[in-house]
């Protein structure tokens, strides 16, 4: 569970950092990529 928590923290931080540097179109693509990554990672860590 610690791994998942850490991953989510990093993903959230990365997303906020990205949010500050880009326009709306790029943000949605980036957040979709994060969602896909988390969906792939979660089953492996479980």
Beta strands, then each sheet from edge to edge (+ up, - down):
end
